[in-house]
Amino acid sequence: MSSGTFSTKRDATTYRQMFTHRWSAFVRENFEGPEHVAFVFRVDNKTARNWWDGINAPSGFAVAYAIQNFPAAQDTLCGGAA
């Protein structure tokens, strides 16, 4: 990856914040609540609550699982629906 991919740290931070928002939208649209998220993704309740509240986003395993198992995930996470 060239150093020009993200011209500044701010670009990466902005993308991270945007993705966190999209992930929160995805889980809110597709699950009954944080407990349901925790069950489906096999994460603890605090992690699921943080995703639900848009505090932080998941690691790659959860994103890949979502894209493979939920038809709306790719559109929502890549910007088509959020």
Buried (B, 14 or more C-beta within 10 A) or exposed (E): EEEEEBEEEEEEEEEEEEBBEBBBBBBBEBBEEBEBBBEBBEBEEEBBBBBBEBEEBBEEEBBEBBBEEBEBBBEBBEEEBB
